[in-house]
């Protein structure tokens, strides 16, 4: 599978929610959703319940299924409003919203920095 990069520099195709969306074994998918709830709480201080962990085709999906966190993501909304393929191309890079994300996901910043320098 090709790497699917989100607006903020996270890799959607590696996201546990994206992967759980593709899981056909119901028992395994339910376990994955419980793990996602715990991960979201620990890593992003986000408190989701089991039913909120829905299928997701990645934040760049146009008309596809989106996780509630992607639907409500201010970074995603901003990139779409500004017609950007990702935040590396923004004149405001690195904004406050991205700075908060980069504290918990520094690899996202590295990816966007590489894109800005033409290396990625």
C-alpha positions in Angstrom: 0.0 0.0 0.0 1.3 3.5 -0.8 1.8 5.9 2.0 -1.2 8.3 2.4 -0.1 11.5 4.0 -2.6 13.7 5.8 -2.8 17.5 5.7 -0.9 17.7 9.0 1.9 15.3 8.1 0.5 12.2 9.8 0.4 9.0 7.7 -3.3 8.1 7.4 -2.4 4.7 5.9 -0.6 3.8 9.2 -3.3 5.1 11.4 -4.9 2.5 13.7 -8.4 3.9 12.8 -7.7 3.5 9.1 -6.3 0.0 9.6 -9.3 -1.0 11.8 -11.6 0.2 9.0 -10.1 -2.5 6.8 -10.3 -5.3 9.3 -12.8 -8.0 8.3 -12.6 -10.0 11.5 -15.3 -8.5 13.8 -13.7 -9.6 17.0 -10.3 -8.3 16.0 -11.9 -5.0 14.8 -13.6 -4.5 18.2 -10.3 -5.1 20.0 -8.7 -2.6 17.7 -11.4 0.0 18.5 -10.8 -0.4 22.2 -7.1 0.1 21.7 -7.9 3.2 19.6 -10.0 4.6 22.4 -7.1 4.2 24.8 -4.5 5.6 22.4 -6.6 8.7 21.7 -7.0 9.3 25.4 -3.3 8.9 26.2 -1.8 10.5 23.1 -4.3 13.3 22.2 -6.3 13.7 25.5 -9.4 12.9 23.4 -12.2 11.0 25.1 -14.1 8.9 22.5 -16.6 6.1 23.1 -16.8 2.8 21.2 -19.5 4.0 18.8 -17.5 7.1 17.8 -14.6 5.0 16.5 -16.1 4.7 13.0 -14.5 3.6 9.7 -12.2 6.1 8.0 -10.8 6.4 4.5 -8.2 9.0 5.6 -8.5 12.7 6.0 -8.0 13.4 2.4 -10.9 11.3 1.4 -13.4 13.2 -0.7 -16.8 11.9 0.0 -15.5 8.8 1.8 -15.9 7.7 5.4 -14.2 10.0 8.0 -13.4 9.5 11.6 -15.1 12.0 13.9 -11.7 13.4 14.9 -10.9 14.0 11.2 -14.3 15.6 10.6 -13.8 18.0 13.5 -10.0 18.6 12.9 -9.3 22.3 12.7 -6.0 21.6 10.8 -7.9 19.7 8.1 -10.6 22.4 7.8 -8.0 25.1 7.4 -6.0 23.2 4.7 -9.2 22.5 2.8 -10.4 26.2 3.1 -7.0 27.3 1.8 -6.9 24.7 -1.0 -3.7 23.0 0.2 -2.7 19.4 -0.4 -1.0 19.6 3.0 0.2 22.1 5.5 3.8 22.1 4.2 2.5 24.4 1.4 0.9 27.0 3.7 2.3 30.5 4.1 1.5 30.3 7.8 3.6 27.1 8.4 4.1 26.3 11.3 0.9 27.7 12.9 -0.2 27.3 16.5 -2.5 24.4 15.6 0.3 22.4 14.0 2.7 23.3 16.8 0.3 21.6 19.3 0.1 18.5 17.1 3.9 18.4 16.6 4.4 18.1 20.4 2.7 14.8 20.4 3.7 13.7 16.9 7.1 15.2 16.0 7.5 12.8 13.0 4.6 14.7 11.3 6.7 17.9 11.5 9.7 16.1 9.9 7.6 14.9 7.0 6.2 18.4 6.3 9.6 19.9 6.7 11.0 17.5 4.1 8.2 18.5 1.8 8.9 22.2 2.3 12.6 21.6 1.4 11.7 19.4 -1.6 13.3 16.3 -0.1 10.2 14.2 0.6 
